[in-house]
Amino acid sequence: MISFKKICIGLLFCCALSLSGYAQDSTSTDELVFTEIKPDAAVDSTIKKTDSSAQVTPATTVAASKVTAPQKEAQKTLWGIFIAGFVGGLAALLMPCIFPMLPLTVSFFTKGSEKGKAFRRAALYGLFIILIYVVLGLLVTVIFGADALNSLSTNGIFNFFFFLLLVVFAASFLGAFEITLPSSWVNKMDANSDKGGTAGLFFMAGTLALVSFSCTGPIIGTLLVQASTTGALLGPAIGMFGFSLALAIPFALFALFPSAMNKLPKSGGWLNSVKVVLGFLELAFALKFLSNVDLAYHWEWFDREIFLALWIVIFGMMGIYLLGKLKFFHDSALAFISVPRLFLATVVLAFTVYLIPGMWGAPLRSVSAFLPPQETQDFDLYTTTLLAGKQSAANDGPHKYADKFHAPLKLDAYFDYNEGLAAAKRQNKPVLIDFTGHACVNCRKMEANVWPDKEVYKMISNDYILIQLYVDDKSELDAADVVVTPEGKKLNTIAKKWSDLQARKFQSNSQPFYVLLDPKTETLLAPPQGADYEIANYKKFLESGLKAYQ
């Protein structure tokens, strides 16, 4: 039974890693406040004086009001956060600070009590656990505010802070130190838990949260980081709800079926192995935040090869650890390798080998969303081979901001709205606007899995004028390109300018966000959409724009 539990732990952690990235893919638009834009109003004329990119025709306004993609993306994001929180809660159950407490706590409820009464007490105890953690999530929203949450995913200082924070969490799980709360808090909470009735159960739940913080703190911290960086107002609370629900369910279930506890594995050294494996995953996840900072500020030193080299080392060491060849201070002696642990080590080492071809440009599509863009690769054999024999539109000279941005798959993209529209009018082609970002994992996944398709690539390259607008780039604009909004706000960076354009004109702030426009009238050719990994669907989207334009 212990071996079965070990392989479940490993699978949970692999799921947690994939869900972490998913949960920060897009941002929510629920809390945005939009200004009504009227073509004949003074607002429109003010924008025209500063930048014609904000002009809005009646047709555009009407069509934009029908956009439902942002709402769908927001729902997917919240579901992703909930699932990530739930998986994190299951992982926390298997931590050394919580797992041994499970039978002790349940036996307290069941000793000398009828089954119905024991279940009610355990269920109330679980509800208090949920309440405590959900309130913690809500506090994050109250402290930071909706506007701050929306900017966290693109803020370089916060991203670098998150990187350092996750490294600290990883070091804690690997055994360097323990993150604990003041003992006075625990003692006071424990003293109050001796009270009878509902109040006693509440303080018991609070004691569990405080005592187990050394194990759950890094998981909670990571979950709150990823939930906050989605920009979703309820993200932290939803994440904490999923986390606490996974913690609370076993207490109620075992109180209802106490005999099932006999089948639980005994506590032992395998609990510390859970912490170490999660520490490796925390360390790997931290690198994504460092990559976000590097891309947003154009440092250009943390490129794809360096990222992959670090991942190869981290996951390689994880596989060696699972084989018992690498030990930490708190590890127990491993007399033999169980078959499930061997299988898990095989999976981890196989994943490590899978990453190695990426050093030469292999797309690594299963993890492409986490990696820096393909164009940061110095030695890329993949793109050259992929584009062999494919026709691409002729480049009409250097484009604005081409020194800062590089289009994926060597596409001839424009990075300025007005410049792209002018080129589309000259060439009599419709426009494909790609609102993207350096920190957008879904954007990288689309570029690695959908855009390389032969027909999709042909349409983007030959039939459309591609305009990529980065909404999280921190580069300062030239004085001539600075925009002043009707409210008097100065948009002096690339990120501010294009995110304001996306919010005002298309009522969205999620990425990726694809818009098909007629360059002459700036009206929509098809309803905008977000990430869609079905190639056939994305192909229909592009074809519908071409048909409408013709």
C-alpha positions, -999 to +999 in steps of 0.1 A: +000+000+000+029+023+007+043+018-028+009+026-043+008+058-023+043+068-036+034+066-072+002+085-066+023+112-050+045+114-080+016+116-104+000+144-083+031+165-085+034+161-122-002+172-125+005+202-102+034+213-124+013+213-156-017+230-139+006+257-125+013+270-159-023+266-171-036+287-142-017+318-153-024+316-190-049+345-193-063+374-174-098+382-163-119+411-177-145+410-150-131+440-131-122+462-160-140+495-162-144+506-198-151+541-211-180+543-236-164+552-270-186+572-294-173+581-329-186+616-328-177+624-292-148+645-279-132+614-266-126+601-301-111+633-313-088+635-284-074+601-292-071+610-329-048+638-320-024+616-301-027+582-319-051+571-346-048+536-333-077+543-309-102+553-336-134+533-333-161+530-359-197+521-350-194+487-366-164+480-345-181+490-313-211+469-320-191+438-330-168+442-300-199+442-277-206+406-289-172+393-280-175+364-256-140+350-257-127+369-227-155+356-205-148+320-216-111+325-210-119+339-175-140+308-167-112+285-179-087+304-158-108+301-126-114+264-132-077+259-137-069+277-105-094+256-086-080+223-100-045+235-093-055+243-057-073+210-053-042+191-065-020+212-042-043+203-013-040+166-021-002+170-022-003+188+012-022+159+027+009+137+021+033+161+038+050+150+071+032+179+090-003+167+081-004+130+072+004+118+107-022+141+122-050+126+101-056+094+121-051+113+154-077+140+146-103+115+132-099+093+162-107+124+184-140+128+166-150+091+166-139+081+201-170+076+222-193+092+197-220+079+174-212+078+137-236+106+128-223+129+155-187+121+147-194+129+110-211+162+119-182+173+140-156+163+114-176+180+087-178+212+107-141+209+113-136+206+076-158+237+069-137+257+093-105+246+074-121+258+042-132+291+058-097+299+072-080+293+038-106+311+017-104+341+040-066+341+034-072+341-003-097+370+000-072+389+021-047+388-008-073+404-031-082+430-005-045+439+002-034+441-034-067+452-050-081+442-084-059+466-104-027+453-088-037+417-094-042+425-131-007+440-133+012+413-113+018+390-142+036+416-162+054+435-134+091+428-135+097+436-098+069+412-087+081+385-111+116+387-098+103+387-062+082+356-070+112+339-085+132+345-052+102+334-031+098+301-050+135+295-047+132+300-009+102+276-009+122+250-028+151+253-004+127+248+025+113+216+009+148+203+002+157+206+039+178+237+041+154+252+068+118+252+079+094+280+074+075+282+107+051+307+124+057+321+158+052+295+185+031+319+206+005+319+178+003+281+179+002+279+217-027+304+219-046+287+191-041+253+207-052+265+241-084+278+227-090+245+209-097+229+243-130+247+244-159+226+237-185+230+210-182+249+177-156+273+190-133+245+199-136+229+165-128+263+149-096+267+169-087+231+162-088+239+125-068+270+131-042+250+150-039+226+121-033+255+097-006+270+120+012+237+129+013+225+094+026+258+079+061+246+075+048+220+050+018+238+035+034+273+034+054+268+002+024+251-015+001+279-004+026+305-014+031+291-048-007+287-053-013+323-043+015+335-066+001+317-096-035+327-088-025+364-083-006+366-116-037+355-136-052+389-128-085+372-119-101+390-089-113+359-072-083+338-083-066+336-048-099+328-031-108+301-056-073+286-053-076+285-016-111+270-018-097+241-039-067+237-016-088+236+016-115+214+001-089+187-007-076+190+029-111+189+045-127+160+026-105+132+041-114+142+077-151+140+070-148+108+050-127+089+076-150+101+103-179+085+084-159+053+075-133+050+103-124+014+094-109+027+061-081+043+081-066+009+086-057+008+050-036+040+051+001+035+048+022+041+080+042+073+084+078+071+075+107+084+054+085+084+022+068+115+035+101+134+034+106+121-002+073+138-011+087+172+002+120+168-017+103+159-050+080+189-046+111+211-038+126+201-072+093+211-089+092+244-071+127+252-083+118+244-119+087+265-117+106+294-103+126+297-135+095+307-155+092+339-134+128+348-140+123+342-177+093+366-177+115+394-163+143+387-188+119+389-217+099+420-205+131+440-199+151+427-229+181+415-208+185+387-234+208+366-212+183+340-199+175+324-233+159+291-242+191+271-240+200+283-205+164+276-194+165+241-208+199+234-194+187+242-159+156+221-163+176+192-176+198+194-145+169+198-121+148+169-134+179+148-138+187+153-102+151+145-093+154+112-111+187+103-094+171+112-061+142+088-067+167+061-074+183+067-040+216+079-054+212+114-040+203+120-004+195+150+018+199+156+055+164+145+066+162+114+043+159+080+058+180+051+046+166+035+015+172-002+017+157-010-017+139+007-046+102-003-049+088-010-083+064+021-083+093+044-072+114+029-100+086+036-125+083+072-113+121+076-116+119+062-151+092+088-161+112+117-147+145+106-163+127+099-196+113+135-194+149+147-188+160+129-220+130+144-239+143+179-230+178+174-244+170+178-281+156+212-272+191+224-268+193+222-306+159+238-313+135+209-310+100+224-303+092+203-272+055+210-278+043+193-246+062+219-225+065+247-251+042+270-230+067+271-202+098+278-222+112+311-235+101+317-272+118+297-299+133+328-314+155+333-284+173+300-294+208+307-306+213+274-324+179+264-339+179+236-364+141+232-361+128+264-376+152+262-406+140+227-413+103+236-407+103+265-431+122+247-459+101+249-491+075+272-475+068+305-491+068+336-470+058+371-479+085+394-489+098+417-462+092+454-471+121+466-450+129+470-413+098+474-391+094+496-360+105+479-328+121+451-348+152+455-326+131+445-296+108+419-309+112+389-331+082+372-347+079+334-343+087+311-372+105+340-390+071+355-399+072+391-413+053+407-384+047+443-375+049+455-339+032+488-343-006+491-349-004+521-373+025+508-393+008+474-397-024+491-409-006+512-434+012+481-448-021+462-451-037+491-470-008+492-494-009+454-500-047+452-499-047+424-473-067+419-441-050+423-407-044+397-381-037+414-347-021+392-321-023+407-287+005+388-269+029+390-241+063+378-229+047+361-199+019+345-218+022+307-218-008+302-240+007+325-266+039+303-267+018+272-270-002+285-299+030+296-317+045+261-312+015+239-318-009+257-342+010+283-362+035+257-377+007+239-395+013+242-432-020+258-442-022+281-411+013+293-417+006+300-453-025+321-445-007+341-418+023+346-439+008+353-473-028+362-469-027+384-438-006+413-424+004+401-390+006+427-362+019+415-329+013+439-300+030+431-267+010+442-237+037+435-211+068+451-226+084+477-204+102+496-231+098+534-231+081+549-261+096+578-281+080+611-274+061+611-307+045+578-299+033+586-264-005+585-260-026+605-236-060+590-228-092+610-225-088+606-187-054+623-189-034+592-183+000+591-200+008+559-219+045+561-221+055+524-225+047+498-252+028+477-226+005+506-215-002+517-251-012+483-265-031+471-234-051+503-234-059+498-271-070+462-265-092+472-235-108+502-252-113+489-286-120+452-281-130+451-244-105+425-235-073+421-216-066+384-220-038+370-241-035+356-266-063+376-283-066+373-321-084+400-340-092+400-378-097+436-391-104+453-424-076+478-426-096+504-445-125+506-421-110+490-390-141+469-386-140+433-374-141+405-400-149+378-375-155+376-337-121+378-320-109+347-302-084+335-277-062+304-276-076+274-295-053+245-299-075+227-325-058+235-358-090+230-377-108+256-356-081+281-359-079+275-397-117+281-399-112+314-380-086+326-405-107+315-435-138+333-422-118+365-420-105+361-456-140+353-468-155+384-451-127+406-465-133+394-500 
